């Protein structure tokens, strides 16, 4: 699903998390229907990104905001 989101928005955020968030982030990688929010389902807080329109994980200590260049 994440590839579809990246293709549709041409933006994404790589959130690098600490050990405390690892289980929640792993849970967020499950396949969810498009209308279900992984943030809500996994009890993760979203917040606005600085340079892209897609949200980032507030609790993550590192965020890499990205724009799609090419899919190979």
MOVENVEN-V440047 format. One record per residue. N is the residue number from 1. SS is DSSP state (a for helix, b for strand, c for the rest). PSI is psi in degrees with one decimal (NA if undefined). Layout:
BEGIN
n ss psi
N SS PSI
N SS PSI
END
This chain:
BEGIN
n ss psi
1 c -35.4
2 a -31.6
3 a -39.8
4 a -43.6
5 a -42.7
6 a -42.5
7 a -39.6
8 a -41.2
9 a -21.8
10 c 23.6
11 b 154.6
12 b 165.3
13 b 130.8
14 b 115.6
15 b 119.7
16 b 119.0
17 c 164.2
18 c 177.3
19 a -36.9
20 a -29.1
21 a -6.0
22 a -45.6
23 a -43.0
24 a -41.8
25 a -37.2
26 a -41.4
27 a -34.2
28 a -13.7
29 c -1.5
30 c 163.2
31 c 116.4
32 c 150.6
33 c 153.9
34 c -30.9
35 c -2.8
36 c 130.6
37 c 123.1
38 a -34.1
39 a -50.8
40 a -42.8
41 a -30.4
42 c 6.9
43 c 49.8
44 c 139.9
45 c 126.9
46 b 153.3
47 b 158.2
48 c 144.1
49 c 168.1
50 c -39.8
51 c -10.3
52 c 164.2
53 c -22.1
54 c 148.5
55 c 164.7
56 b 172.4
57 b 115.4
58 c -39.9
59 c -14.8
60 c 135.2
61 c -20.2
62 b 133.9
63 b 130.8
64 b 106.7
65 b 127.2
66 b 148.4
67 b 137.5
68 c 130.3
69 c -50.2
70 c 143.5
71 c 125.4
72 c NA
END
